[in-house]
């Protein structure tokens, strides 16, 4: 079961439990103190195991989290990919100064990321196909030019011979 935010209100609990965004809160030692069900689902870990865990184990580099608290700042739109679980997220990180905690809202952008990757793949394939067609056309054009050059040369030789023969008959 996830730990819920301090307001004991049923509305807060509903919002916490049904928010599709992952929510995680860490202390200044980078230990996870609170997670919601969406976070657990994204990171494929039960809440009981996540709570108390070193955030670095799940989130990797925690420098952003530390900086937010130290600088009393906010990070919005920070994107990150977790290849081991094929998860692409956008994060909002902010300090909860009164409690000496750092909160992170994690928005799963995996679907959009994979769609973008698929579009890029299709574009690369289209470029490769265009290159193959252009190369093939250039090869055919060079072959045609070569054949035309040969037949033109043969025609010229034949016409020069004919002219020479006809010239002899006239002279």
Steps between C-alpha positions, in 0.01 A plus 500: 500500500627845421550761763258787446569871542445648843153648438279213624214622286333234280521734199878521531521123523288459186712751310818331623385149412351583160746756367640348180831676563760338717565683824807439712637688799854459632674629811831686499688167525336407169287230664152449357235588758180518294382350172163473332358202306579655159869534594510139615340387175741704286807374681360149544557488873265451795470797734618292795831441323536855367448680831830530682700414187786719381347709220811443289401132465178594320564844359868473416678832527344704784702817438190688379316413820785621719545820298133589524511491878837674534407776255137523617401474135259316273575281199219465246497294183818307576491187280669171575512152354532186711610239246499210747120529529438677166350803674524853364381769742468873545564614856406795716721522807446742787606539864267472796716718722291488820526121508855480357373284216522500123201408285506372146202467268574246229295512179525188283583616147596154371217482247590837351871411507443174314269672250773760435758224461274319253453819295877556498551139389248546217672823392841327498356213296341746255833681457676168441236404241538835321877455498463150352263629228731792414803270490314255273388782269854637481632154417240454224567850365874427488435169320272675249756775451770239446287315244410824324867596494593166344227508237574865424864415448409202281257715302767768454754244375244350259395842370862609454571180303189556291596863438852398402365236263250741347766770476726262305220428255441872441866584456 
